[in-house]
Amino acid sequence: MSIDTSMSRRNFFKSAAGAGAVAALGATGAAALAATGCTPTNNAEKEADIVLNADIFQNAKWNFEIAPEPIPEDEITETVNCEILILGAGVSGIVTAVSATEEGADVVLIASSSGPVSRGGSNAAFNTRLTHELDLDYSREEIEPIFQEIFASNSFRLDQDKWWLVYDESGNAMNWLMDKVAPYGISTVIENNQQDGGKNWWDGGPLKTLNVSHSFVAEGANAAGASQQIMVEAMAEEAAKQGARIFYNTTAVQLDREEGEGGRVTGCVAEQDGKYIRYTASKGVVLATGDFSQDRNMVAKYCPIALPFGNGGVYDGSGLKLALWIGAAWQKYTPNAPMLATMGDEVLPCRWWAEGALTTFPGLLVNSKGVRYSNENCTYGYMPYPQRVQPDGCAFLIWDDNWVYDSAPWQGDRVGGEPRDTQEVYDAIAMLFDPNTDWTTTDEYAGFDATMAENAVKADTLEELADGLGLPRDEFLAQVERYNSYCETGLDDEFHKDKRFLLPVKQPPFYGIKNEPYTLCITGGLNTDIQMHVCDSNNDPIPGLYGVGTVVGDMYGDVYDYKVPGINLGGACTTFGYLLGKKLPAGEW
């Protein structure tokens, strides 16, 4: 098996089809639509006053909602028949394929990518044999108040049934998956995540997470939480061994649905090497096509709070559009919940802070005016918001030469593993400030490159550090003085940070690095039920159409908050894909 860790940085999903033109609305209507991004503007429209009102905002069609013309039948050169057709070669698609072929189903999988694809590596699962070995199981009595707190923190804007399905079934799914990948030299560990000062959930504070995130590791890909690619490559090989037919570089451009009320989805038309091929499925079509974070118009409609964070995701919503064009409904709750990240291992090469993974930088943090704006001790899901609304949307991480040592002991990347050597952490961070570092050969952690190093400043004085980072001297020096006084008293009078993280900025040399938050993906998409049916606006299943992975709607409400790290990969992708693959061949779902 060949392991390609660079796959996670490619754009794998090509656009399914160009959007149609907006219907004629007249000059005023067109100008108003332009304000929402629904239609291109010309120079005359740009100069005119654009008036938007609530009716237009609610009722206008976006360009991505307008279906293109069907592919002419005489341009379809071939037909491929199967029982189950899967669109997408990420975790959810590959897992569904292996699970279904294991049940004897005739499976075809098509994907726009050139191979199996995945990012990250956190897979939440409850009560597996590994959590049992590490004493990390959760009984129903223990998990019920935890889930209730999670539901409340998401304003109950999620499908509780789906969370309980993950709790009930993820253990079986993960045990199965661990067995499947073991022959490929892949083992499984539990990530060591943020505990917020408490060993157990009930002992910690509001930033606590559950240590149920399974991560796949192997020789050459041993970083817990960052090696998902090795799993999908192994599982793609396993799917082929079990008889699945896989066609890469093949892009679905339309779903085929029988006419009339309750018409069944029978397959799709896809483009490969300039040719159109029809794929027909007698038992079901499964959408496993990822999120929509690369389509700014879809983001503007369904998750406008993510617009300022840029297009950090991978997918452009092509699979979601295919479903919308044949009558599928969007998920019940909008806006969708973005999965955001900032100031973790993508900034400093020390993935696991002294407090555990998923914690943002807990040292001194200032904005471009040189002043603090938040309690620095936070988690990925929450910290991007106060950071993005700062001037220029950026923040600056500040620490001194003693910080790494004073923060020790540094947690290892997995539960039960050895703590990370403090000197190793210090040396890894020092690489950022070494002009001789060759970033083309450094793989300390996924995602870092020389671009980050360009924003890293090391200085002998705080004045030089301020100048190097472009911060106003007087404001910055005054802030450092105030901050150091809090470190002496153990009381943060500005943002009330826990005294564990009140470490002074006094010992030269001094270090600083600029950072901007970004979007990992946007969770949710289509209106789906707990049998993975894609549904219409009346919550009635569309016969023959299913969704797994990030396509599944309403898994999160306000923001992907990492309280159960990896519930997207472990729940919506792995558990739901495993269950659908088991149920669909027998016609149970």
C-alpha atoms as one frame of an Amber mdcrd trajectory, in Angstrom:
protein
   0.000   0.000   0.000   1.340   3.400  -0.944   0.859   6.180   1.628   0.591
   9.697   0.202   0.381  12.171   3.058   0.306  15.113   0.637  -3.195  14.138
  -0.500  -4.796  16.177   2.260  -3.662  19.444   0.700  -5.106  18.906  -2.760
  -8.393  20.138  -4.066 -10.066  16.854  -4.880 -13.595  17.692  -5.876 -14.224
  19.416  -9.176 -17.373  21.394  -9.741 -20.270  19.130 -10.693 -21.676  21.518
 -13.273 -21.918  25.199 -14.022 -24.867  26.983 -12.438 -27.656  28.264 -14.657
 -28.427  31.878 -15.325 -30.784  33.781 -13.048 -34.250  34.294 -14.517 -35.038
  37.726 -15.879 -35.969  39.997 -12.978 -35.615  43.442 -14.447 -32.902  45.965
 -13.607 -34.019  46.595 -10.033 -34.363  42.912  -9.200 -31.047  42.041 -10.805
 -29.288  44.779  -8.912 -30.832  43.623  -5.659 -29.813  40.047  -6.329 -26.287
  41.191  -7.009 -26.050  42.356  -3.430 -26.577  38.785  -2.262 -24.098  37.289
  -4.726 -26.866  35.625  -6.717 -25.874  36.992 -10.101 -22.888  38.756 -11.659
 -22.917  42.532 -11.821 -21.892  44.742 -14.705 -20.306  48.171 -14.413 -23.626
  50.000 -14.669 -25.092  47.969 -11.830 -22.052  48.609  -9.661 -22.559  52.336
 -10.045 -26.280  52.194  -9.266 -27.736  52.125  -5.778 -28.470  48.520  -4.820
 -31.543  48.126  -2.644 -32.138  44.878  -0.803 -35.262  44.106   1.185 -36.418
  41.137   3.246 -38.702  39.712   0.549 -35.975  39.673  -2.060 -33.500  38.276
   0.442 -35.821  35.415   1.385 -37.307  34.576  -1.997 -34.512  35.100  -4.505
 -32.934  32.062  -6.108 -29.219  31.666  -5.785 -27.301  30.652  -8.888 -26.287
  27.275  -7.423 -29.965  26.378  -6.859 -30.777  26.477 -10.570 -30.282  23.106
 -12.226 -28.371  22.972 -15.511 -29.947  21.417 -18.566 -29.900  17.590 -18.515
 -27.101  15.875 -20.387 -28.449  14.940 -23.842 -29.069  11.217 -24.100 -27.107
  10.932 -27.341 -23.982  12.190 -25.533 -24.053   9.352 -22.975 -21.661   6.762
 -24.366 -21.854   3.931 -21.839 -23.973   2.497 -19.028 -22.550   0.801 -15.925
 -24.971  -1.193 -13.753 -24.643  -2.017 -10.069 -26.687  -2.454  -6.901 -25.200
   0.371  -4.833 -23.590   3.464  -6.338 -21.413   5.604  -4.048 -20.286   9.123
  -4.951 -17.104  10.168  -3.160 -13.900   8.443  -1.998 -13.446  10.030   1.410
 -13.884   8.263   4.733 -17.671   7.931   4.511 -17.714   6.690   0.919 -14.886
   4.193   1.356 -16.279   2.843   4.646 -19.727   2.408   3.077 -18.177   0.561
   0.141 -16.248  -1.899   2.328 -19.221  -2.486   4.615 -21.597  -3.079   1.682
 -19.284  -5.360  -0.292 -18.737  -7.380   2.870 -22.495  -8.013   2.796 -22.221
  -9.264  -0.781 -23.464  -6.142  -2.561 -22.363  -5.207  -6.070 -20.821  -1.775
  -5.400 -19.533   0.911  -7.740 -17.754   3.940  -6.292 -16.958   7.003  -8.407
 -14.957  10.029  -7.301 -13.605  13.198  -8.853 -10.365  12.718  -6.942  -7.425
  10.762  -8.287  -7.518   8.421  -5.283  -8.992   8.010  -1.802  -8.858  11.226
   0.206  -9.059  12.438   3.770  -7.812  15.095   6.175  -7.280  15.167   9.906
  -7.401  11.977  11.897  -9.778  12.242  14.884 -12.504   9.580  14.961 -14.878
   9.664  17.926 -16.303   6.332  19.048 -17.846   5.215  22.309 -17.224   2.028
  24.250 -14.795   0.331  21.905 -12.354  -2.324  22.989  -9.658   0.362  23.067
 -11.626   2.748  25.307 -12.397  -0.249  27.514  -8.692  -1.083  27.844  -7.928
   2.536  28.804 -10.876   2.869  31.200 -12.518   5.500  28.975 -15.933   3.890
  28.519 -19.120   5.865  29.206 -22.291   4.261  30.513 -25.684   5.687  29.559
 -25.975   7.235  33.008 -22.626   8.953  32.556 -23.142  10.109  28.967 -26.701
  11.456  29.321 -25.825  14.659  31.240 -22.786  15.163  28.993 -24.850  14.981
  25.824 -27.497  17.200  27.353 -24.840  19.833  28.056 -23.556  19.533  24.479
 -27.092  19.885  23.105 -27.619  22.975  25.228 -24.319  24.542  24.136 -25.546
  24.119  20.549 -28.912  25.727  21.408 -30.532  22.332  20.703 -30.121  23.161
  17.011 -29.181  19.598  16.086 -30.694  16.141  15.631 -30.414  14.443  18.988
 -31.370  11.103  17.428 -28.181  11.134  15.381 -26.013  11.714  18.434 -27.642
   8.804  20.233 -27.136   6.652  17.146 -23.430   7.483  17.311 -23.323   6.586
  21.008 -25.158   3.283  20.455 -23.382   2.096  17.299 -19.969   3.764  17.014
 -18.291   1.144  19.210 -19.245  -1.669  16.832 -18.278   0.405  13.816 -14.863
   1.340  15.218 -14.050  -2.195  16.354 -14.868  -3.360  12.827 -12.733  -0.631
  11.279  -9.769  -1.363  13.551  -9.960  -5.006  12.485 -10.094  -4.036   8.815
  -6.987  -1.826   8.840  -4.828  -3.934  11.176  -3.616  -6.288   8.373  -2.249
  -3.197   6.600   0.109  -2.408   9.469  -2.179   0.268  10.924  -2.809   0.433
  14.657  -5.161   2.650  16.644  -4.591   4.994  19.588  -6.750   7.421  21.569
  -5.795  11.082  21.198  -4.888  12.986  24.320  -7.264  15.946  24.244  -7.987
  19.056  26.285  -9.214  18.227  29.793  -9.382  21.792  31.189  -7.796  20.829
  34.469  -9.869  17.736  35.152  -9.183  14.049  34.558 -12.879  13.390  33.938
 -15.545  15.414  32.163 -17.305  16.271  35.397 -14.034  17.500  36.967 -13.138
  19.902  34.160 -14.255  23.362  33.147 -16.235  24.662  30.168 -13.485  23.744
  27.675 -13.413  20.066  28.573 -13.508  17.413  25.855 -14.042  13.654  25.814
 -11.052  11.400  25.222 -12.839   9.083  22.791 -11.061  10.168  19.617  -9.492
   7.178  17.840  -6.559   7.857  15.566  -4.838   5.576  13.067  -1.050   5.395
  13.056   1.553   3.425  11.155   5.228   3.483  10.326   5.950   6.798   8.613
   2.622   8.270   9.744   2.791   8.144  13.515   1.206  11.466  14.528  -2.061
  10.842  16.347  -4.842  12.998  14.937  -3.133  13.716  11.620  -2.880  10.400
   9.731  -6.371   9.667   8.408  -5.056   9.302   4.868  -3.402   5.972   5.632
  -6.741   4.557   6.726  -8.684   5.509   3.602  -5.931   4.171   1.360  -5.994
   0.843   3.183  -9.783   0.697   3.091  -9.892   1.557  -0.617  -7.586  -1.381
  -1.232  -9.809  -3.552   0.925 -12.927  -2.453  -0.979 -11.327  -3.442  -4.271
 -10.294  -6.825  -2.838 -13.892  -7.428  -1.801 -15.129  -6.719  -5.319 -16.021
  -3.025  -5.384 -15.421  -1.307  -8.706 -13.799   2.084  -8.146 -13.540   4.785
 -10.822 -11.445   7.835  -9.940 -11.238  11.084 -11.956 -14.951  10.635 -12.572
 -17.280  13.534 -11.756 -21.044  13.170 -11.285 -22.898  15.908 -13.140 -26.528
  14.910 -12.620 -28.637  12.495 -10.599 -31.231  10.462 -12.493 -34.676  10.392
 -10.899 -37.841   8.778 -12.196 -40.630  11.199 -13.013 -43.773  11.556 -10.933
 -44.458  11.924  -7.233 -42.189   9.686  -5.203 -39.912   9.062  -8.164 -36.888
   6.944  -7.332 -33.273   8.050  -7.792 -31.861   5.420 -10.119 -28.276   6.546
 -10.611 -26.268   9.366 -12.091 -24.530  10.641 -15.176 -20.833  11.311 -14.751
 -18.051  12.802 -16.854 -14.746  11.011 -17.328 -12.059  12.048 -19.818 -14.550
  14.137 -21.758 -17.114  11.326 -22.020 -20.472  10.946 -20.273 -21.235   7.650
 -18.581 -24.500   6.605 -16.939 -24.301   4.639 -13.707 -27.478   2.853 -12.605
 -28.066   1.476  -9.110 -30.879  -0.967  -8.310 -30.700  -0.550  -4.510 -29.489
   2.954  -3.839 -27.282   5.937  -4.590 -25.112   7.173  -1.715 -23.825  10.740
  -1.585 -20.502  10.938   0.242 -19.300  14.088  -1.457 -18.141  16.329   1.380
 -18.950  19.887   2.371 -19.490  23.170   0.512 -16.874  25.510   1.974 -15.261
  26.200  -1.419 -18.462  27.667  -2.883 -18.742  31.220  -1.552 -22.361  31.569
  -2.662 -23.383  28.451  -0.749 -21.440  29.706   2.266 -23.190  33.080   1.987
 -26.611  31.437   2.082 -26.088  28.576   4.511 -23.196  29.693   6.727 -22.552
  33.448   6.345 -20.662  33.567   9.645 -17.894  31.570   7.933 -17.403  34.021
   5.051 -14.782  36.161   6.829 -12.685  33.070   7.563 -11.892  32.379   3.928
 -12.206  29.243   1.824 -10.128  26.912   3.953 -12.110  23.779   3.130 -11.659
  21.353   0.254 -15.044  20.759  -1.382 -17.357  22.997  -3.392 -20.716  21.409
  -2.574 -21.080  19.730  -5.969 -22.728  16.641  -4.545 -25.095  18.725  -2.442
 -26.157  20.673  -5.518 -26.933  17.437  -7.376 -29.409  16.537  -4.637 -30.965
  20.009  -4.439 -31.569  19.952  -8.194 -33.753  16.812  -7.946 -35.850  17.941
  -4.980 -33.811  17.278  -1.840 -34.171  19.751   1.010 -31.486  21.501   2.984
 -30.996  20.570   6.620 -33.528  21.800   9.169 -31.326  24.260  11.064 -29.410
  27.102   9.474 -26.951  28.644   9.493 -24.789  25.546   9.323 -22.081  25.074
  11.916 -18.558  25.844  10.693 -15.539  23.832  11.802 -12.918  26.491  12.512
  -9.330  26.365  13.718  -6.694  28.759  14.947  -3.479  29.000  16.936  -2.842
  25.305  17.368  -0.375  23.056  15.604  -0.871  25.044  12.411   1.046  27.888
  14.081   3.579  26.190  16.335   5.016  22.702  15.768   3.930  21.362  19.139
   0.539  19.799  18.536  -0.084  18.869  22.148   0.097  21.746  24.578   0.831
  21.112  28.211  -2.956  20.998  28.662  -3.585  18.613  25.749  -4.613  18.847
  22.101  -7.324  21.188  20.752  -6.171  23.986  23.049  -5.252  27.280  21.469
  -2.034  29.091  22.377  -2.260  29.858  26.131   0.558  32.436  26.297   0.238
  36.186  25.685  -1.990  37.024  22.737  -2.413  40.535  21.283  -4.066  42.097
  18.270  -2.481  44.418  15.717  -2.872  47.334  18.143  -0.630  45.528  20.591
  -3.314  44.802  23.202  -5.047  41.675  24.510  -8.627  40.984  23.495  -9.535
  37.626  25.069  -8.699  34.972  27.603  -6.009  33.104  25.693  -6.885  29.693
  27.135  -9.543  28.435  24.729 -10.296  25.698  22.193 -10.233  25.597  18.403
 -13.958  25.925  17.900 -14.453  29.086  19.929 -11.312  31.224  19.638 -11.584
  32.046  15.898 -14.567  34.335  16.507 -12.952  36.916  18.824  -9.796  36.709
  16.745 -11.476  37.399  13.390 -13.188  40.580  14.608  -9.878  42.152  15.602
  -8.283  44.753  13.317  -7.047  42.940  10.189  -8.566  39.727  11.563  -5.266
  38.534  12.968  -3.515  37.923  16.274   0.090  37.748  17.476   1.397  35.000
  19.737   4.019  36.273  22.187   6.294  34.289  24.535   9.752  34.398  26.047
  12.642  31.957  26.265  11.360  30.387  29.498   7.809  29.722  28.327   8.320
  26.191  26.992  10.121  25.071  30.136   7.648  26.773  32.464   4.747  25.098
  30.641   6.113  21.592  31.212   5.242  18.783  31.455   4.082  18.583  27.817
   1.458  15.967  27.098   2.093  13.195  24.615  -0.202  12.771  21.644  -2.026
   9.692  22.934  -3.621   8.451  26.108  -1.195   6.199  27.940   1.762   7.457
  25.928   4.909   9.066  27.230   4.898  12.833  27.883   6.674  14.815  25.212
  10.253  15.804  25.980  10.357  19.500  26.884  13.625  20.092  25.094  12.185
  18.478  21.975   9.294  20.953  22.064  11.707  23.856  22.543  13.871  22.713
  19.628  10.861  22.193  17.344   9.630  25.733  17.977  13.150  27.119  17.529
  13.117  25.778  13.965  10.592  28.488  13.078  13.195  31.130  13.767  16.144
  29.417  12.081  16.676  30.862   8.586  18.494  27.662   7.601  15.462  25.429
   8.157  14.511  23.583   4.959  10.715  23.490   5.088  10.506  21.178   2.085
  11.904  18.353   4.223  10.392  19.194   7.599   7.261  17.261   8.522   7.080
  18.006  12.239   3.324  18.305  11.805   0.886  18.525   8.940   0.149  21.908
   7.451   3.147  23.999   8.424   5.319  25.545   5.737   7.681  28.414   5.131
   4.778  30.881   4.905   4.383  30.670   8.664   8.100  31.174   9.195   7.896
  34.455   7.286   5.634  35.774  10.056   7.897  34.584  12.896  10.082  37.130
  14.725  12.811  36.530  17.325  14.254  39.559  19.124  16.585  40.416  21.981
  14.306  43.172  23.267  10.576  43.728  23.419  11.033  46.950  21.419  12.663
  44.987  18.592   9.915  42.357  18.782   7.213  45.020  18.445   8.987  46.561
  15.471   9.497  43.184  13.790   5.836  42.260  14.128   4.634  45.726  13.123
   3.007  46.437  16.502   2.816  49.919  18.034   5.644  50.049  20.586   4.067
  52.013  23.412   0.800  50.083  23.475   2.557  46.734  23.232   5.119  47.495
  25.948   2.379  48.731  28.266   0.373  45.562  27.636   3.355  43.324  28.390
   3.954  45.223  31.616   0.328  44.769  32.690   0.390  41.112  31.726   3.594
  40.450  33.660   2.034  42.044  36.740  -0.839  39.548  36.504   1.689  36.746
  36.301   3.246  37.954  39.557  -0.054  38.108  41.450  -1.695  35.125  39.780
  -4.765  37.278  39.091  -5.600  38.359  35.537  -7.535  41.611  35.987  -8.278
  41.925  32.276  -9.571  38.545  31.096  -9.307  36.317  34.178  -7.136  33.606
  32.676  -6.336  30.592  34.837  -3.147  31.194  36.794  -1.676  27.987  35.324
  -1.149  29.886  32.085  -0.023  33.189  33.566   3.630  32.890  32.573   5.574
  36.184  32.232   7.215  37.573  29.118  10.527  38.626  30.686  13.410  36.389
  29.622  15.059  37.240  26.274  15.132  36.309  23.537  11.480  37.055  22.840
   9.332  35.353  20.229   6.276  36.352  18.221   4.297  35.003  15.297   1.303
  36.286  13.345  -1.748  34.086  12.869  -5.152  34.190  11.151  -8.049  31.784
  11.803  -9.424  29.674   8.986 -12.194  27.260   7.999 -11.490  23.528   8.111
 -14.900  22.681   6.678 -18.571  23.469   7.180 -20.581  20.708   8.795 -23.925
  19.476   7.578 -25.808  19.810   4.337 -28.876  17.860   3.342 -32.017  17.002
   5.269 -31.330  13.406   6.309 -32.908  10.980   8.762 -31.245   8.350  10.960
 -31.567   5.717   8.230 -29.379   8.024   6.079 -32.218   8.749   3.651 -31.974
  12.132   1.937 -35.348  13.792   2.490 -37.488  16.485   0.914 -38.885  19.569
   2.660 -41.671  17.469   4.228 -39.077  15.159   5.804 -40.177  12.381   3.429
 -37.330  10.198   2.109 -36.438  10.512  -1.551 -36.515   6.860  -2.679 -33.116
   5.491  -3.573 -31.033   8.421  -2.301 -28.835   8.324   0.811 -26.221  10.548
   2.407 -23.264   9.884   4.700 -20.395  11.950   6.065 -20.448  15.721   6.023
 -23.448  15.549   3.678 -25.551  14.568   6.727 -27.448  17.557   8.083 -27.921
  18.850  11.619 -25.084  17.092  13.429 -24.051  20.416  14.962 -25.846  23.652
  15.715 -23.846  26.768  16.498 -20.252  25.764  15.811 -18.267  22.543  15.686
 -17.008  22.917  19.241 -14.791  19.825  19.642 -16.496  18.760  22.870 -16.493
  15.292  21.306 -13.416  15.597  19.074 -13.819  13.671  15.851 -17.570  13.097
  15.902 -17.665  14.153  12.252 -15.175  11.502  11.072 -16.090   8.920  13.691
 -19.842   9.494  13.687 -21.237  10.929  10.462 -18.531   9.309   8.303 -17.487
   6.010   9.882 -20.497   4.966  11.985 -23.152   6.070   9.516 -21.200   4.664
   6.549 -20.733   1.324   8.320 -24.430   1.085   9.222 -25.656   2.038   5.772
 -23.338  -0.505   4.158 -24.764  -3.226   6.428 -28.429  -2.286   6.032 -28.790
  -1.231   2.403 -27.871  -4.519   0.646 -30.627  -6.380   2.505 -33.143  -3.614
   1.825 -33.537  -2.854   5.542 -33.042   0.860   4.935
